Amino acid sequence: MAKVYLKKYSLLHAMTKKSHMADVKTNQELWGKQYDWKSGGDEWSALWGGPDMQWYGTILPRIQQFIPSDTILEIAPGFGRWTNYLRRLADRLIVVDLADKCIDHCRKRFESDTNIEYFVNDGSSLDMLEDNTFGFVFSYDSLVHAELDVMHAYIKQLSVMLSLNGVAFLHHSNIGEYEATANDLVIAGKDHGRAFSVTAGAVRNCVEEVGLTCVSQEILNWGGELMTDCITVCTKKGSVFERPFKTWVNKRFMLEAQQLKELSGLYGMDSFRKS
């Protein structure tokens, strides 16, 4: 595994080693103060050959049915790795993060984009936003560090904030399936900072409990063979996207990343810059 990939989780691993918990305070401290963000988060796309390859090869095929949208909400944008693409897909884009540092950077990075609004929250509240507003809600490679109480809080609020045909695309932890071996995973550094209180099933229960409908879950491996992650897609009942629940245990997710990285060597912009 690439060293740059492991670096993302070294601080979070150290901060959560004893309790296995990545609570809101821990995440605020890490992403708002301790992490240096010297590559703006792009380093986390190294296994895909860069953000462009990851966006167009991995993320976009999974969300293309839901975009563009009049109003998009991005939860936990960090330094705007995915905001850079979402800003072109909405008349109005709202980004919410628990770290002032992240929001301040996004303001500067996208200062010429007049369609973006920025908010700092407490790590779980969306009280500053309007109900029945969002056609698409997106969070990727961020809420994997959020515990179940945070996931439940966000999903409950989204149940009233999504528009009639609005869809939420949420990438979160599934490492709770390995709770019995949590100590070993943390000691070995194989937890990737994932929240041990979260499983795909628990998130699906949250979705159904608040009256939304879960249309799909993709359970996937991340950085190894363990199925530590999940992407949950949910919508309102009666939405044009409502359908019977579908699930896929995707054991080849990292193979997808490997193939995209190889493609980037042929077609990625960096391959031309180096030559």
C-alpha positions, 0 to 999 in steps of 0.5 A: 500500500502506498505510504501516502495513503497510510499517512492520512490515518496515522494521526487519527490512529494515534488519537483513537487507539485506546478507545476505538472511538473517533468522536466529534471532538477527536475529528475537530481536533484532527482535521481542524488543528493537527493535520497539515493538509499540505497537499489539500487532501489530493494525496488520498486519491493517490491509489486512483492516480489522482482526484480526476481519475477517482472522480470520473472513474469511481465516484461519477459512475455511482452518482450520475443518475442524481446530478446535476441538481438545483441544490446540492449539500456536501457534508465534510468537504475538507479542503474541497477535493470533491467540491471542485467537481460538485460546484459545476453541477448545482445552481446552489452548492452548500458545504458544511464542515466541523473544522473552521480551517477547512471552510476557510480554505474552501472559501479562498479556493472557490472565491470566484464561485458565486453559487457556493455557501459555507457553514461550520457546524458542530459535527452533527447539526444542520440546523442552519439549512432549510427543509425540503431543499436538497436534490442531492446530498453528498459525502465521500471519504469523510463520514467514514470517521463518524460514529453511529450517533453522528450518522443517525443525527445527519440522516434524521435531519436529511429526512426533512431536508431532502426535496421530494426526489432528493437523494443522499449518497453517504460513504461511511464505515462498516468496520463495526462488522469486525468489532470482535477483532477491533484491538488487533485491527487498531494495533496493526493499523488496519482500521483506517480510522473507521468508526467501530460503532457503524455497520451497513445494517445499522445505517440502513436501520437509521434510514428506515427509522426516520422514514426514508427509504434505503435504495442501495448499499455497496459494501466494499473493501478499502486499502485491503481485503476487509470490507470496512466501508459502505456507500448508502443511497437513500431517498424519500418515500414516493421519490422517483428513485424509490425502489426495492432495496439492493445490496452488493458486496464489492470485493473488487473495489480496490482493484478498480482503484488499481486499474484507474491508477494504471490508466492515469499513467496513459491518460492522466494530466500528470503523465503529460506534465512529467514527460 
